[in-house]
Amino acid sequence: MTKILIKRLDPTVPLPSYAKAGDAGADLATRIDFTINPGERMLVPTGISIALPNGYVALVHPRSGLAIKHGISMVNTPGTIDAGYRGELQVILINHDLTQPVSFKRVIELRN
């Protein structure tokens, strides 16, 4: 098994975790509480950085229920994290709902 080094940039943010044994994607929390207004895009910080081995990539996917329940999607799905990137993981979300703002804490999945 390949190990991924994880750095918590904000001590209040939980480390990525798997909801169930055998899940392919680990859930990430956000560093901030936020609301996305109808039609708005937002860059959401996770408070986490990772160090992948050379030749590896991590893919960020939206949680499966966000689109159907709330109209939320990622602008660039999947988000690609290359092995050389060491900055904070951030995700660009968009609210496709034209009438309802949406507030979230846990919104994305990290897959390796």
C-alpha positions in Angstrom: 0.0 0.0 0.0 1.3 3.5 -0.9 1.4 6.0 1.9 0.3 9.6 1.5 1.8 12.1 3.9 -0.9 14.5 5.2 -0.3 17.8 6.9 -3.0 19.6 8.8 -2.6 23.3 8.1 -5.3 24.2 10.6 -5.4 22.3 13.9 -9.2 22.6 14.1 -9.7 20.7 10.8 -10.2 16.9 11.1 -7.8 14.7 9.1 -9.3 13.0 6.0 -11.3 9.9 7.0 -13.2 7.1 5.4 -16.9 6.9 6.2 -17.0 3.1 5.8 -14.4 0.3 5.5 -13.5 -0.3 1.9 -14.5 3.2 0.7 -12.3 4.4 -2.2 -12.6 8.1 -1.2 -11.7 9.8 2.0 -13.9 12.6 3.2 -12.3 16.1 3.7 -13.8 18.8 5.8 -13.5 22.5 5.0 -11.5 25.0 7.0 -14.3 27.5 7.0 -18.1 27.5 7.3 -19.5 28.8 4.1 -22.7 29.5 2.1 -22.8 29.4 -1.7 -25.5 31.6 -3.1 -27.6 30.7 -6.2 -25.4 30.6 -9.3 -22.2 31.5 -7.3 -18.8 29.8 -7.5 -16.5 29.6 -4.5 -13.0 28.5 -3.8 -13.2 26.3 -0.6 -10.1 25.7 1.5 -9.7 22.3 3.2 -6.9 23.1 5.7 -5.0 20.1 4.5 -2.0 19.6 2.3 -0.6 16.2 1.0 2.6 14.8 -0.3 2.2 12.2 -3.0 5.0 9.9 -4.2 6.4 10.8 -7.6 4.3 9.4 -10.4 1.1 9.5 -8.4 -2.0 11.7 -8.6 -4.9 12.3 -6.3 -8.4 13.1 -7.6 -11.0 15.2 -5.9 -14.6 14.3 -6.5 -17.8 15.9 -5.2 -19.8 13.9 -2.7 -22.3 11.8 -4.5 -25.5 13.4 -3.0 -24.6 17.0 -3.4 -25.8 17.5 -7.0 -29.2 15.8 -6.6 -29.9 17.1 -3.1 -28.5 20.7 -3.4 -27.5 21.5 -7.0 -23.8 21.7 -5.9 -21.0 20.6 -8.2 -17.3 21.0 -8.6 -16.3 23.3 -11.5 -13.4 21.1 -12.6 -14.4 17.6 -11.8 -12.3 15.7 -11.0 -9.8 18.1 -9.4 -6.3 16.9 -10.1 -3.5 17.0 -7.5 -0.1 16.2 -8.9 2.7 14.7 -6.9 4.7 17.9 -6.9 1.9 20.1 -5.4 2.4 20.9 -1.7 0.0 23.7 -1.1 -3.4 23.7 0.6 -6.0 21.6 -1.1 -8.8 23.9 -2.3 -11.9 23.0 -4.2 -14.0 25.2 -6.6 -17.7 24.6 -6.0 -20.7 26.0 -7.9 -24.3 26.2 -6.8 -26.4 25.4 -9.9 -29.7 26.0 -8.0 -31.1 29.3 -9.1 -33.1 30.0 -6.0 -31.6 28.4 -2.8 -28.3 29.3 -1.1 -26.5 26.2 0.4 -24.3 26.0 3.5 -21.8 23.2 4.0 -19.0 21.8 6.2 -18.2 18.4 4.6 -18.3 18.5 0.8 -15.6 16.6 -1.0 -13.9 13.3 -1.4 -10.2 12.6 -2.0 -9.4 9.5 -4.0 -5.9 8.1 -4.7 
